[in-house]
Amino acid sequence: MLIEVFGPGCMKCQTMEKHAKEAVAQSGGEHQVVKISDYAAMVARGVLSTPALALDGQLKFQGRVASADEILALLKG
């Protein structure tokens, strides 16, 4: 599964990326975490506020930091 973290690099965006990596480690699955900080790419994907997170191209969280447990639940679901 492809996990995309969108954000310019602020502290909240860094925390979201950290939580995504923690969730991947806990899941034991083959998931890839990618950080996207290009504004044009974010707008093209429909991101209106950061941090944001998408799983396999679908936005799941936007404008808040998701916990590792929330992300893990999506990976397992």
C-alpha positions as CSV (number, residue, x, y, z in Angstrom):
1,M,0.0,0.0,0.0
2,L,1.2,3.5,-0.8
3,I,1.0,6.0,2.0
4,E,1.4,9.6,1.0
5,V,2.0,12.3,3.6
6,F,1.4,15.9,2.3
7,G,2.9,19.0,3.8
8,P,5.5,21.7,3.5
9,G,7.7,20.3,6.2
10,C,6.3,21.9,9.3
11,M,6.3,20.2,12.7
12,K,2.8,18.8,12.3
13,C,3.7,17.4,8.9
14,Q,6.8,15.8,10.3
15,T,4.7,14.3,13.1
16,M,2.3,12.9,10.6
17,E,5.1,11.2,8.7
18,K,6.5,9.8,11.9
19,H,3.1,8.4,12.8
20,A,2.8,6.8,9.3
21,K,6.1,5.1,9.7
22,E,5.2,3.9,13.1
23,A,2.0,2.4,11.8
24,V,3.8,0.7,9.0
25,A,6.3,-0.8,11.5
26,Q,3.5,-2.1,13.7
27,S,1.5,-3.5,10.8
28,G,4.3,-5.7,9.6
29,G,3.1,-5.2,6.0
30,E,4.7,-4.1,2.8
31,H,3.8,-0.4,2.8
32,Q,5.7,2.5,1.3
33,V,5.6,6.0,2.9
34,V,6.2,8.9,0.6
35,K,6.5,12.6,1.6
36,I,5.1,15.1,-0.8
37,S,5.9,18.8,-0.2
38,D,5.4,20.3,-3.7
39,Y,2.4,22.7,-3.5
40,A,1.3,22.1,-7.1
41,A,1.2,18.3,-6.5
42,M,-0.8,18.9,-3.3
43,V,-3.4,21.1,-5.1
44,A,-3.6,18.6,-7.9
45,R,-4.5,15.9,-5.4
46,G,-7.2,18.0,-3.7
47,V,-5.3,18.8,-0.5
48,L,-6.7,22.0,0.9
49,S,-5.0,21.9,4.3
50,T,-2.0,20.2,5.7
51,P,-0.9,17.9,7.1
52,A,-2.8,15.4,5.0
53,L,-2.5,11.7,4.4
54,A,-3.6,9.5,1.5
55,L,-3.7,5.7,1.2
56,D,-3.4,4.3,-2.3
57,G,-4.5,7.7,-3.7
58,Q,-7.5,8.3,-1.4
59,L,-7.3,11.2,1.1
60,K,-8.0,9.9,4.5
61,F,-6.9,12.8,6.8
62,Q,-6.6,16.5,6.1
63,G,-5.8,19.5,8.3
64,R,-4.9,17.4,11.4
65,V,-2.3,15.0,12.6
66,A,-3.6,11.4,12.6
67,S,-2.3,9.2,15.4
68,A,-0.3,6.1,14.6
69,D,-3.2,4.0,15.8
70,E,-5.7,5.7,13.5
71,I,-3.3,5.0,10.5
72,L,-2.7,1.5,11.6
73,A,-6.5,0.8,11.8
74,L,-6.8,1.9,8.1
75,L,-3.9,-0.3,7.1
76,K,-5.5,-3.3,8.8
77,G,-9.0,-2.5,7.5
